[in-house]
């Protein structure tokens, strides 16, 4: 059996330990020893961007936000679908995650991050949301396992009522807010509806052809407030 090679380690602002591993050609980020994401299972991360960005493919000057860089799959899919005049802002709170993706020795997202449409922010996505009212046609949040299954405690604020309101306020009228989640998160969906958002839940395989399912939760801001 081939061993896991630890390539790097970092500490998030709340003390959470993240580590990057390579195993038999695949790359994995673990959080406090628990696998958070892998290059072998990214179909649902691709779907997050597909569901959000495909409707924006022909929109001029589309502006979208990706919260959480991860291993770069959501970003790469968004860039594939969006027009040349789009802007994709990416907010990532852990500098090492950005550095790992920029490392040309790893087959992650260094080419995507060099795309002229990308605006990389080393920042807490919650602060980016507050600083950009009514700025985005779409927001994709993939910063943890979901609204109830947290690996990083500081992410919880994004999924409470205040966090939902901040995210919705950063959307343009008619904009779409999307969350990656390990499960359907029924209570969270009800919270989105209480904020006046129209919701839909899409179950997507984590691997393209096998394995379990994850969810993409879509919430649309009304076109007229």
C-alpha positions in Angstrom: 0.0 0.0 0.0 1.4 3.4 -1.0 1.9 5.8 2.0 0.3 9.2 2.5 2.9 11.9 2.1 2.3 15.0 4.2 3.1 18.0 2.0 2.2 20.9 4.3 0.4 21.9 7.4 -1.3 25.2 8.5 -3.3 26.5 11.4 -6.5 28.4 10.8 -7.3 31.6 12.8 -9.5 29.5 15.2 -6.7 27.0 15.8 -8.0 24.3 13.4 -5.1 22.3 11.9 -5.2 21.7 8.1 -2.8 19.4 6.3 -2.2 18.6 2.7 -1.4 15.0 1.7 -0.6 13.2 -1.5 -1.5 9.5 -1.9 -1.0 7.6 -5.2 -1.4 10.7 -7.3 -4.4 12.1 -5.4 -4.3 15.2 -3.1 -6.2 15.4 0.1 -6.8 18.2 2.7 -7.5 16.9 6.2 -8.9 19.1 9.0 -7.8 18.0 12.5 -7.1 14.6 10.9 -10.5 14.2 9.2 -10.6 14.2 5.3 -12.3 17.4 4.1 -11.7 17.1 0.4 -9.9 15.1 -2.2 -9.0 15.4 -5.9 -10.6 11.9 -6.4 -14.0 13.1 -5.2 -14.9 16.5 -6.5 -18.0 16.0 -8.6 -20.2 17.8 -6.2 -17.8 20.8 -6.0 -18.0 20.9 -9.8 -21.8 20.7 -9.7 -21.8 23.7 -7.2 -20.3 25.9 -9.9 -22.3 24.3 -12.8 -25.7 24.9 -11.2 -24.8 28.5 -10.4 -22.7 29.6 -13.3 -24.3 27.9 -16.3 -27.3 30.3 -16.2 -24.7 33.2 -16.1 -22.7 32.0 -19.1 -24.1 34.7 -21.5 -24.3 37.4 -18.9 -22.1 40.4 -19.5 -19.7 41.4 -16.7 -21.0 38.7 -14.4 -19.6 39.0 -10.9 -19.4 36.0 -8.6 -17.9 35.1 -5.3 -16.4 31.7 -4.3 -16.1 31.3 -0.5 -13.5 28.7 0.2 -10.8 27.8 -2.3 -10.4 24.2 -1.3 -8.5 22.3 -4.0 -9.8 24.7 -6.7 -12.5 22.6 -8.4 -15.3 25.0 -8.0 -13.2 27.9 -9.2 -12.0 26.0 -12.3 -15.5 25.0 -13.2 -16.8 28.6 -12.8 -14.0 29.9 -15.1 -14.9 27.3 -17.7 -18.5 28.4 -17.8 -18.3 32.2 -17.4 -17.6 34.7 -20.1 -14.2 36.4 -20.7 -15.5 39.7 -19.1 -16.6 38.0 -15.8 -15.0 38.6 -12.4 -14.6 35.7 -10.0 -13.6 36.8 -6.5 -12.3 34.0 -4.2 -12.1 34.4 -0.5 -9.9 32.0 1.5 -9.0 32.5 5.1 -6.0 30.2 5.3 -2.9 31.5 3.4 -1.4 28.0 3.1 -4.4 26.8 1.1 -3.8 29.6 -1.4 -0.1 28.7 -1.5 -0.8 25.0 -2.0 -3.0 25.8 -5.0 -0.5 28.2 -6.5 2.4 25.7 -6.2 3.2 24.6 -9.7 4.5 21.3 -8.4 1.0 20.3 -7.4 -1.8 19.6 -10.0 -4.3 21.9 -8.3 -5.4 25.4 -9.3 -2.3 27.4 -10.2 -3.4 28.0 -13.7 -6.9 29.0 -12.6 -5.5 31.5 -10.0 -3.4 33.1 -12.8 -6.6 33.7 -14.9 -7.1 37.5 -15.3 -10.8 37.1 -14.3 -9.8 35.9 -10.8 -9.5 38.3 -7.8 -7.9 36.3 -4.9 -8.6 37.5 -1.4 -6.8 36.2 1.7 -9.7 37.0 4.0 -12.6 35.7 5.9 -15.5 35.3 3.5 -17.9 36.8 6.1 -15.9 40.1 6.0 -15.9 40.0 2.2 -19.7 39.7 2.2 -20.1 42.6 4.6 -17.8 44.8 2.4 -19.7 44.1 -0.8 -23.4 44.9 -0.5 -25.5 44.1 -3.6 -22.3 43.3 -5.5 -22.6 39.7 -6.8 -24.7 37.9 -9.3 -24.0 34.7 -7.5 -22.2 33.5 -4.3 -20.9 30.0 -3.8 -20.0 29.0 -0.3 -18.0 25.8 0.4 -16.2 26.6 3.6 -17.2 23.5 5.6 -19.2 20.3 5.6 -22.5 22.2 5.9 -24.8 24.0 8.3 -24.6 21.4 11.0 -21.5 19.3 10.4 -18.6 21.7 11.1 -14.9 20.9 11.0 -14.0 24.5 11.7 -16.0 26.2 14.5 -15.6 29.7 13.2 -17.6 28.8 10.0 -20.8 28.4 12.0 -21.5 32.2 11.8 -22.1 31.9 8.1 -25.1 29.5 8.6 -27.0 31.4 11.2 -29.7 34.0 10.5 -27.3 36.9 10.6 -24.9 35.0 8.2 -27.7 34.3 5.8 -28.8 37.9 5.8 -25.3 39.1 5.2 -24.9 36.7 2.3 -28.2 37.6 0.8 -27.4 41.3 1.1 -24.3 40.8 -0.9 -26.4 39.6 -3.9 -27.8 41.7 -6.6 -31.6 41.4 -6.9 -32.3 38.1 -8.5 -28.9 36.7 -7.6 -28.2 33.2 -6.4 -26.7 32.0 -3.2 -25.4 28.5 -3.2 -24.0 26.3 -0.4 -22.2 23.0 -0.7 -23.3 20.6 2.0 -22.5 17.0 3.0 -26.3 16.5 3.6 -29.7 18.0 2.9 -29.7 20.2 6.0 -33.5 20.6 6.2 -33.4 23.0 9.2 -31.0 25.2 7.3 -33.2 25.2 4.2 -36.1 26.4 6.4 -33.9 29.2 7.7 -33.2 30.3 4.1 -36.9 30.4 3.3 -37.6 32.5 6.5 -35.3 35.1 5.0 -37.4 35.3 1.9 -35.2 33.2 -0.4 -36.5 30.7 -2.9 -34.7 27.4 -2.3 -33.9 24.2 -4.1 -31.8 21.2 -3.0 -29.8 19.2 -5.5 -28.3 15.8 -4.5 -25.1 15.1 -6.3 -22.6 12.2 -6.1 -19.3 13.1 -4.6 -17.6 11.0 -7.2 -18.9 11.2 -10.8 -19.9 7.5 -11.1 -20.0 5.9 -7.6 -20.1 6.5 -3.9 -22.3 8.6 -1.7 -24.1 11.9 -2.3 -23.6 15.5 -1.2 -25.9 18.4 -1.7 -25.9 21.8 -3.3 -28.4 24.1 -1.7 -29.6 27.0 -3.9 -31.3 30.1 -2.6 -32.4 32.9 -4.9 -32.9 36.5 -3.9 -36.1 38.0 -5.3 -35.7 40.2 -8.3 -37.9 42.9 -6.8 -37.5 43.6 -3.1 
